Amino acid sequence: MAGRHRGKGFGEDDRGLRLLIGVGAALYLCAIIKVGLRDPPMDARQILHSIMADLGTDTLVPSVESSPTSVWVTEDRAPGGVPGYYEKVRRPPPYRIIPDGRAAIFDFTINGVDYRIRSGQADDLDANLAVIVTVWRQLQAWREAGIVSWPAALLPFRKESSATEWWQILRAPPDATSEEIDQAYRRQARACHPDVGGTAEQFLRLHDARLAGLRARDPRK
C-alpha cells in the first residue's frame, strides 16, 4: 500500500513538472527535426567554389578510346582541328585559396589573366574569406547593374604578369593575327594531344592560350 501511495502521490504532486518536461521534450524534438531538414549554411570556401563553377565553360577535354564517356570528334569539330577522342566537361577557371596566417588569398585566372584578392583585416582566416566573398558579390552587383564591365571590375586585382604569356605558349609572335594564332595552336596541339604522347594538362593550357590570344584580337570572343 505504501508503494501505491508513493506512486499516486508522485503523479498528483508533480503533474505540472511532468507536463513541463513533456512540452520541453516535444519542442526539443521539433528543433532537431527543423535543423535536420534545413540546408546547412555554405561557408566561404563553398561559395567561392560555386562562383567559379558558374563561370566555367563546357570544354572538350582530350580522352582515350577506352573511356566510356569519350567520343570521337572529327577534325571539323575538334578543338584546333585536331581529331581524336574527347570528353565534354564543365571546367571552372583555375583558382586556389591560399592561407597566409590569419589572412586569406584568392587567386584565379580568367581568359588567361591572373588575378588576386587578398584580405587580412578580419580576425581569422574564415572571416577574411567571407570578406573576399563580399567583395566578389559587390563586383557582380556592379556588373549586373551595368556600372562596370567584367574585365574593368577586376583590374584592381590583376596580378603582375610573371607567368608565361599566351604567345609564348603558342610559340607565336605577340602581334599574331587570329589566323596565325589558330595555325600556331594546331601545330602545338598535334604534339600535346594524349593520343600522341601529350597530356590533358598540356592540351588545356594550350587551349587557354589560344582563347586568350583570340580575345586579345577581338574582346567579343
VMD Tcl script that draws the C-alpha trace (Angstrom):
set ca {
  {0.00 0.00 0.00}
  {2.86 2.29 0.79}
  {4.16 1.68 -2.70}
  {0.86 2.57 -4.27}
  {0.69 5.70 -2.17}
  {4.14 6.84 -3.34}
  {3.16 6.30 -6.94}
  {-0.13 8.09 -6.61}
  {1.42 10.91 -4.68}
  {4.13 11.44 -7.36}
  {1.53 11.65 -10.07}
  {-0.54 14.22 -8.24}
  {2.20 16.40 -6.81}
  {4.42 16.51 -9.91}
  {1.80 16.71 -12.65}
  {2.99 20.22 -13.62}
  {6.60 19.07 -13.74}
  {5.70 16.12 -15.96}
  {3.79 18.41 -18.29}
  {6.70 20.84 -18.44}
  {9.18 18.05 -19.24}
  {6.87 16.66 -21.93}
  {6.40 20.01 -23.62}
  {10.14 20.71 -23.44}
  {10.96 17.33 -24.98}
  {8.46 17.93 -27.78}
  {9.92 21.34 -28.53}
  {13.45 19.92 -28.48}
  {12.45 17.17 -30.92}
  {10.86 19.73 -33.23}
  {14.05 21.78 -33.14}
  {16.16 18.76 -34.08}
  {13.85 17.92 -36.98}
  {13.88 21.52 -38.18}
  {17.68 21.70 -38.09}
  {17.96 18.37 -39.82}
  {15.70 19.41 -42.69}
  {17.30 22.79 -43.18}
  {20.21 23.05 -45.62}
  {23.48 23.65 -43.80}
  {24.91 27.14 -44.33}
  {27.57 27.37 -47.02}
  {30.95 28.54 -45.82}
  {33.09 30.98 -47.79}
  {35.08 28.21 -49.47}
  {31.92 26.60 -50.80}
  {30.63 29.95 -52.03}
  {33.88 30.70 -53.89}
  {33.82 27.23 -55.42}
  {30.22 27.82 -56.54}
  {31.16 31.20 -58.04}
  {33.99 29.66 -60.05}
  {31.76 26.81 -61.20}
  {29.22 29.33 -62.51}
  {32.00 31.00 -64.51}
  {33.05 27.68 -66.02}
  {32.60 26.65 -69.62}
  {31.88 23.35 -71.33}
  {35.19 22.17 -72.73}
  {36.20 19.25 -74.90}
  {38.96 17.52 -72.95}
  {41.25 15.01 -74.66}
  {40.46 11.44 -73.66}
  {41.21 7.89 -74.73}
  {39.15 5.34 -76.62}
  {38.76 3.09 -73.58}
  {36.91 5.74 -71.56}
  {33.14 5.00 -71.57}
  {32.26 8.71 -71.84}
  {34.65 9.59 -74.66}
  {33.55 10.15 -78.25}
  {35.46 10.51 -81.46}
  {35.48 14.11 -82.66}
  {36.24 14.79 -86.30}
  {38.69 17.41 -87.49}
  {35.99 19.95 -88.38}
  {34.57 19.88 -84.81}
  {37.64 19.14 -82.71}
  {39.47 21.93 -80.84}
  {42.06 23.40 -83.15}
  {41.11 20.89 -85.84}
  {42.86 18.02 -84.02}
  {40.72 14.87 -84.37}
  {40.68 12.35 -81.55}
  {38.76 11.08 -78.55}
  {37.33 13.77 -76.27}
  {35.01 14.18 -73.29}
  {32.83 17.21 -72.60}
  {33.35 18.53 -69.08}
  {32.31 21.66 -67.21}
  {35.60 23.25 -66.29}
  {35.77 26.20 -63.88}
  {38.53 28.78 -64.29}
  {41.73 27.90 -62.43}
  {41.64 29.16 -58.85}
  {43.04 28.44 -55.40}
  {42.61 29.61 -51.82}
  {45.87 30.33 -50.03}
  {46.04 30.77 -46.24}
  {48.54 33.47 -45.20}
  {48.49 33.39 -41.42}
  {45.06 34.72 -40.50}
  {44.85 36.44 -43.90}
  {43.27 34.84 -46.96}
  {44.36 35.00 -50.60}
  {42.12 34.08 -53.51}
  {43.99 33.57 -56.78}
  {42.09 32.93 -60.02}
  {42.61 33.13 -63.76}
  {40.03 34.34 -66.27}
  {40.68 34.47 -70.00}
  {44.36 33.86 -69.42}
  {44.75 36.78 -66.99}
  {45.80 36.17 -63.37}
  {44.04 37.96 -60.50}
  {44.45 38.04 -56.72}
  {42.09 39.23 -53.97}
  {43.64 39.38 -50.50}
  {42.05 40.19 -47.16}
  {43.91 40.41 -43.87}
  {41.90 42.86 -41.78}
  {39.46 40.41 -40.20}
  {40.19 38.34 -37.09}
  {40.80 34.94 -38.69}
  {41.09 33.06 -41.98}
  {37.39 32.23 -42.30}
  {36.38 35.83 -41.62}
  {38.82 37.07 -44.26}
  {37.45 34.57 -46.78}
  {34.00 35.97 -46.02}
  {35.34 39.45 -46.82}
  {36.58 38.17 -50.20}
  {33.12 36.72 -50.90}
  {31.57 40.11 -50.09}
  {33.99 41.88 -52.43}
  {33.20 39.43 -55.23}
  {29.46 39.80 -54.78}
  {29.80 43.58 -54.93}
  {31.73 43.29 -58.20}
  {28.99 41.05 -59.58}
  {26.31 43.54 -58.49}
  {28.10 46.40 -60.27}
  {28.45 44.26 -63.38}
  {24.77 43.25 -63.39}
  {23.75 46.89 -62.86}
  {25.83 47.93 -65.86}
  {28.08 50.16 -63.75}
  {31.27 48.45 -64.89}
  {32.22 45.70 -67.33}
  {33.70 42.42 -66.12}
  {37.33 42.98 -67.16}
  {37.29 46.54 -65.81}
  {35.81 45.39 -62.49}
  {38.71 43.00 -62.00}
  {41.51 45.38 -63.00}
  {42.37 46.43 -59.40}
  {43.08 42.77 -58.62}
  {45.17 41.92 -61.67}
  {48.47 40.34 -60.72}
  {51.75 41.50 -62.13}
  {52.46 39.16 -65.01}
  {55.07 36.61 -64.06}
  {53.51 33.70 -65.92}
  {54.18 32.73 -69.50}
  {52.19 34.85 -71.95}
  {49.80 33.28 -74.41}
  {52.03 33.93 -77.41}
  {54.95 32.20 -75.69}
  {52.85 29.11 -75.05}
  {51.71 29.07 -78.68}
  {55.20 30.00 -79.93}
  {53.68 32.81 -81.95}
  {54.63 36.49 -82.26}
  {52.86 38.84 -79.80}
  {51.19 40.65 -82.71}
  {49.99 37.45 -84.38}
  {46.69 37.67 -86.25}
  {43.73 35.44 -85.40}
  {44.62 33.19 -88.34}
  {48.24 32.93 -87.18}
  {47.06 32.13 -83.63}
  {44.94 29.26 -84.92}
  {47.80 27.98 -87.07}
  {50.21 28.05 -84.13}
  {47.63 26.31 -81.95}
  {47.18 23.49 -84.46}
  {50.92 22.94 -84.71}
  {51.30 22.67 -80.93}
  {48.05 20.73 -80.37}
  {49.12 17.84 -82.56}
  {52.09 17.28 -80.27}
  {50.18 17.83 -76.98}
  {47.22 15.51 -77.54}
  {47.30 12.40 -75.30}
  {46.89 10.16 -78.35}
  {50.42 11.14 -79.43}
  {52.11 11.20 -76.03}
  {50.99 14.55 -74.62}
  {48.86 15.17 -71.52}
  {45.42 16.64 -70.91}
  {47.01 19.40 -68.80}
  {49.31 20.43 -71.66}
  {46.42 20.44 -74.09}
  {44.18 22.53 -71.84}
  {46.98 25.03 -71.22}
  {47.39 25.37 -74.96}
  {43.63 25.71 -75.38}
  {43.51 28.53 -72.82}
  {46.41 30.29 -74.52}
  {44.56 30.19 -77.85}
  {41.42 31.69 -76.28}
  {43.48 34.43 -74.60}
  {45.15 35.27 -77.88}
  {41.89 35.39 -79.83}
  {40.28 37.60 -77.18}
  {43.28 39.91 -77.34}
  {42.49 40.38 -81.02}
  {38.70 40.53 -80.56}
  {37.33 41.04 -76.99}
  {33.89 39.83 -78.14}
  {35.18 36.26 -78.48}
}
mol new
graphics top color blue
foreach p $ca { graphics top sphere $p radius 0.5 }
foreach p [lrange $ca 0 end-1] q [lrange $ca 1 end] { graphics top cylinder $p $q radius 0.2 }
display resetview
